[in-house]
């Protein structure tokens, strides 16, 4: 029975790893030393797709600065672009840390999951973690499809009815300073660019957010391994050596936690503020719609759901790391170390360490409280925006 359960745990982890490999390959992160230059440059290519559409959306925002409805619509898109662009830039800037995390955690956890006595312990809850990347990627895909479906449907309809020339409506609310003439090659390039940025949003968001979940799960597994070894010393091993080994693993986790924090702290801080603004913009637009078409309803639900899920996943993952770290401290206290002065000295090193936490520039801890803060901020922004409405 145990061997069957172990096999299930290993299969679940293989599925998890396969999903992550597919997502990260789209942005050139899951690469080997022998991968070609083009593959390693995929992330820079994704970044380049954002330049022109972002200028167009920002110019749209400035052009309609006096119209609250159009401003909230363009602001939502602009913050969405900025968030994805920041994610891509953070990965590129801290690429060495991302690679180090992959080398340290992935290779170690691959061996850890194969140990029969520990496989079930370290993989507890893996199904939930494995499904989260699929969930976040599905939501961002549906949101992007909702944006692109209207202009694409219009093109297909015109083609079926023999309309010529076919009018290509742009996907996002943009006003380009250079005013491209419709139905020209230059205009079509803008349309293709907006299609490409839509794909980039899916790939960058899905891979970046999922990578945080993936490494969080691996770190939790290593914390569980340390707790188990301290709680149950094996008869054929020296307890002192076991504890020293656990201290080294905890030091590895501290280093990995610091790197994960360095890569993600900017985007988490940005997401806390901008996601509240985007959620406020979605609620404001819906509250002013006399009728809500099905495409608008899907777009709004997908957009709001995506932002809520993103904040929740970061908050929940941070809470899980801290919670598992606190369980380790309890395991140390409950361990069989009383009367063993050598063990006491080694364990004191671990007890003096604070629980592992993901912090945002040393002023906020990534925890589930952040999710509640975003909801409260969204409501505050919406009530503030209502005060700018003209009286009827």
C-alpha positions in Angstrom: 0.0 0.0 0.0 2.8 2.4 0.9 4.7 1.7 -2.3 1.5 2.4 -4.3 1.0 5.7 -2.5 4.6 6.6 -3.1 4.2 5.9 -6.8 1.1 8.1 -6.9 3.0 10.9 -5.3 5.9 10.6 -7.8 3.4 10.6 -10.7 1.7 13.7 -9.4 5.1 15.4 -9.1 6.0 14.4 -12.6 2.7 15.9 -13.9 3.5 19.1 -11.9 7.0 19.3 -13.3 5.7 18.6 -16.8 3.2 21.5 -16.6 5.9 23.8 -15.3 8.4 22.8 -18.0 5.8 23.6 -20.7 5.0 27.0 -19.2 8.5 28.0 -18.6 9.6 26.9 -22.0 7.3 29.5 -23.6 9.5 32.3 -22.1 12.9 30.5 -22.4 13.4 29.8 -18.8 13.4 26.0 -18.7 16.5 25.7 -20.8 19.7 23.8 -20.7 23.2 25.0 -21.3 23.1 23.6 -24.8 19.9 25.6 -25.7 20.3 28.0 -28.6 20.5 31.7 -28.4 17.0 32.3 -29.8 15.4 30.1 -27.1 17.3 31.9 -24.3 16.2 35.3 -25.9 12.5 34.5 -25.9 11.9 36.6 -22.8 13.4 39.7 -24.5 11.2 39.0 -27.5 8.1 39.0 -25.3 9.3 42.3 -23.7 9.6 43.9 -27.1 6.0 43.2 -28.0 4.8 45.5 -25.2 6.5 48.7 -26.3 4.2 50.0 -29.1 0.8 48.9 -27.6 1.7 50.4 -24.3 2.4 53.7 -26.0 -0.9 53.5 -27.7 -2.9 52.7 -24.6 -1.1 55.5 -22.6 -1.9 58.0 -25.4 -5.5 56.8 -25.4 -5.6 57.4 -21.6 -4.2 61.0 -22.0 -6.5 61.8 -25.0 -9.6 60.9 -23.0 -8.4 62.1 -19.6 -11.7 64.0 -19.1 -13.9 61.0 -19.6 -14.1 58.9 -16.4 -15.5 55.8 -18.2 -12.8 55.7 -21.0 -10.1 56.6 -18.4 -11.0 53.6 -16.2 -11.2 51.3 -19.2 -7.7 52.4 -20.6 -6.2 52.5 -17.1 -7.2 48.9 -16.5 -5.5 47.8 -19.7 -2.5 50.0 -19.0 -1.9 48.6 -15.6 -2.4 45.1 -17.0 0.3 45.7 -19.6 2.6 47.3 -16.9 2.2 44.3 -14.6 3.1 41.7 -17.2 5.9 43.8 -18.5 7.3 44.2 -15.0 7.1 40.5 -14.5 9.2 39.9 -17.6 11.7 42.5 -16.7 12.1 41.1 -13.1 12.8 37.7 -14.5 15.3 39.1 -17.0 17.1 41.2 -14.4 17.2 38.5 -11.7 17.7 35.6 -14.2 20.7 34.4 -12.3 18.7 34.1 -9.1 15.9 32.3 -11.1 18.5 29.8 -12.5 20.0 29.3 -9.0 16.6 28.5 -7.5 16.0 26.0 -10.2 19.3 24.3 -9.8 19.1 24.2 -5.9 15.5 23.2 -5.4 14.6 21.2 -8.5 17.6 18.8 -8.4 17.3 18.3 -4.6 13.5 17.7 -4.6 13.8 15.3 -7.5 15.9 13.0 -5.2 13.8 13.7 -2.2 10.5 12.6 -3.8 12.2 9.2 -4.6 12.8 8.3 -1.0 10.1 5.8 0.1 9.9 7.0 3.8 9.6 10.7 2.9 7.8 10.7 -0.4 4.3 10.8 1.0 5.3 13.4 3.7 7.0 15.9 1.4 4.3 15.6 -1.3 1.3 16.1 0.9 -1.1 18.5 -0.9 0.7 18.2 -4.2 -2.5 17.9 -6.2 -3.7 21.3 -5.0 -0.4 22.9 -5.9 -0.3 21.1 -9.2 -3.7 22.4 -10.3 -2.9 26.1 -9.4 -0.7 26.8 -12.4 -3.4 25.3 -14.6 -6.0 27.5 -12.9 -4.1 30.7 -13.3 -3.1 30.0 -16.9 -6.8 29.1 -17.8 -8.1 32.4 -16.3 -5.5 34.5 -18.1 -6.1 32.7 -21.4 -9.9 33.2 -21.1 -9.4 36.9 -20.3 -7.1 37.4 -23.3 -9.5 35.5 -25.6 -12.3 37.7 -24.4 -10.3 40.7 -25.5 -9.3 39.3 -28.9 -12.6 37.5 -29.9 -14.5 40.6 -30.9 -12.0 41.9 -33.6 -11.3 38.4 -34.8 -15.0 37.6 -35.0 -15.5 40.8 -37.0 -12.8 39.8 -39.5 -14.3 36.3 -39.9 -17.8 37.8 -40.4 -16.5 40.3 -43.0 -14.7 37.5 -44.9 -17.8 35.2 -44.9 -20.0 38.0 -46.3 -17.4 39.0 -49.0 -16.7 42.5 -47.5 -13.8 44.2 -49.1 -11.6 45.7 -47.9 -11.8 43.9 -44.6 -11.6 46.3 -41.6 -9.2 45.2 -38.9 -10.4 46.6 -35.5 -7.6 46.8 -33.0 -7.8 44.7 -29.9 -7.0 47.2 -27.2 -8.1 50.8 -26.6 -5.3 52.6 -28.3 -4.6 56.0 -29.9 -1.2 55.9 -31.6 0.7 59.2 -31.9 1.6 58.4 -35.5 -2.0 57.6 -36.5 -1.6 54.5 -38.8 -4.0 54.6 -41.7 -6.5 51.7 -41.7 -6.1 48.8 -44.1 -2.5 49.6 -44.8 0.5 47.3 -44.2 1.6 49.6 -41.4 -1.8 49.3 -39.7 -1.8 45.5 -40.1 1.6 45.4 -38.3 -0.1 47.1 -35.3 -2.9 44.5 -35.4 -0.4 41.7 -35.4 1.6 43.3 -32.6 -1.5 43.4 -30.5 -2.2 39.7 -31.2 1.4 38.9 -30.2 1.2 40.9 -27.0 -2.0 39.0 -26.1 0.0 35.7 -26.4 2.8 37.2 -24.4 0.4 38.1 -21.6 -0.7 34.4 -21.4 2.9 33.0 -21.5 4.6 35.5 -19.1 1.8 35.6 -16.5 1.3 31.8 -16.5 5.0 31.0 -16.2 5.9 33.8 -13.7 3.0 33.2 -11.2 3.3 29.4 -11.5 7.0 29.5 -10.8 6.4 31.1 -7.4 3.9 28.3 -6.6 6.3 25.6 -7.8 9.3 26.8 -5.7 7.1 27.4 -2.7 5.9 23.8 -2.8 9.5 22.5 -3.1 10.6 24.6 -0.1 7.7 23.4 2.0 8.7 19.8 1.1 12.2 20.4 2.3 10.9 21.9 5.6 8.8 18.8 6.1 11.8 16.6 5.5 13.8 18.5 8.2 10.9 18.2 10.7 10.6 14.5 10.1 14.3 13.9 10.5 14.5 15.8 13.8 11.3 14.2 15.1 12.4 10.6 14.3 16.2 10.0 14.6 17.1 6.8 12.7 18.8 4.1 14.8 21.7 3.6 12.4 22.6 7.3 12.2 24.4 9.7 14.5 21.8 12.3 15.8 24.5 15.0 15.8 25.2 14.4 12.1 21.6 14.4 11.3 21.0 17.7 13.1 24.0 19.2 11.4 22.7 18.0 8.0 19.3 19.6 8.8 21.0 22.9 9.8 22.7 23.0 6.3 19.4 22.3 4.6 17.8 25.1 6.6 20.6 27.4 5.6 19.9 26.4 1.9 16.2 27.3 2.5 17.1 30.7 3.9 19.3 31.4 0.8 16.5 30.2 -1.5 13.9 32.3 0.4 16.1 35.4 0.0 16.5 34.8 -3.8 12.7 34.2 -4.2 12.0 37.3 -2.3 14.5 39.3 -4.4 12.9 38.2 -7.7 9.2 38.6 -6.7 9.1 41.5 -4.1 8.8 44.3 -6.7 6.0 42.5 -8.6 4.1 41.6 -5.4 4.2 45.2 -4.2 3.1 46.4 -7.7 0.3 43.8 -7.9 -1.1 44.8 -4.5 -1.7 48.3 -5.7 -2.6 47.8 -9.4 -4.8 44.8 -8.9 -7.0 46.9 -6.6 -7.2 49.6 -9.2 -8.1 47.1 -12.0 -10.7 45.4 -9.8 -12.1 48.9 -9.1 -12.2 49.7 -12.8 -14.0 46.5 -13.7 -16.7 47.1 -11.0 -17.1 50.7 -12.1 -17.6 49.8 -15.7 -20.1 47.1 -14.9 -22.0 49.4 -12.6 -22.5 51.9 -15.4 -23.5 49.4 -18.1 -27.2 49.6 -19.1 -27.0 46.2 -20.7 -24.1 43.7 -20.4 -23.3 41.6 -23.5 -22.1 38.0 -22.9 -18.6 38.8 -24.1 -18.4 41.8 -21.8 -19.6 39.6 -18.9 -17.0 36.9 -19.6 -14.3 39.5 -20.0 -15.2 41.2 -16.8 -15.5 38.0 -14.8 -12.3 36.6 -16.2 -10.4 39.8 -15.6 -11.6 40.2 -12.0 -11.2 36.5 -11.3 -7.6 36.6 -12.6 -6.6 39.5 -10.4 -8.2 37.9 -7.3 -6.6 34.6 -8.0 -3.1 36.2 -8.5 -3.3 38.0 -5.2 -4.7 35.0 -3.4 -2.0 32.6 -4.7 0.9 34.8 -3.7 -0.7 35.4 -0.3 -1.6 31.8 0.3 1.8 30.5 -0.8 3.6 32.9 1.5 1.3 31.8 4.4 2.0 28.1 3.7 5.8 28.7 3.9 5.6 30.5 7.2 3.1 28.0 8.6 5.4 25.0 7.7 8.4 26.8 9.1 6.5 27.3 12.4 5.7 23.6 12.4 9.4 22.9 12.2 10.0 24.9 15.3 7.4 22.9 17.1 9.1 19.6 15.9 12.4 20.8 17.3 10.9 21.6 20.7 9.2 18.2 20.7 12.3 16.3 19.6 14.3 13.8 21.7 17.1 16.1 22.6 16.8 16.6 26.4 20.0 15.8 28.2 22.1 15.8 25.0 24.2 18.9 25.2 25.7 18.4 21.7 22.3 18.3 20.1 21.1 21.3 22.2 23.9 23.5 20.8 23.1 22.6 17.2 19.3 22.9 17.6 19.7 26.2 19.2 21.0 27.6 15.9 17.7 26.6 14.2 15.5 27.8 17.1 17.1 31.3 17.1 16.1 31.7 13.4 12.8 33.4 12.7 10.2 31.5 10.7 10.8 31.6 6.9 8.8 34.5 5.4 8.6 36.1 2.0 8.8 39.9 2.6 8.2 42.8 0.4 11.1 45.3 0.8 11.3 44.5 4.6 8.0 46.3 5.4 5.4 43.7 4.7 5.1 39.9 4.9 3.5 38.0 2.1 0.5 36.4 3.9 -3.2 35.8 3.5 -3.7 39.2 5.2 -2.6 40.8 1.9 -5.6 39.4 0.1 -8.0 41.0 2.5 -6.0 44.3 2.2 -6.5 44.3 -1.6 -10.3 43.7 -1.2 -10.5 46.6 1.3 -8.4 48.9 -1.0 -10.6 48.0 -4.0 -13.8 49.1 -2.1 -12.0 52.3 -1.0 -11.0 53.2 -4.6 -14.4 52.5 -5.9 -16.1 54.8 -3.4 -13.5 57.4 -4.1 -14.2 57.1 -7.9 -17.9 57.5 -7.3 -17.3 61.0 -5.9 -15.9 62.1 -9.3 -19.1 61.3 -11.1 -21.2 64.3 -12.3 -24.4 64.7 -10.5 -27.5 63.8 -12.5 
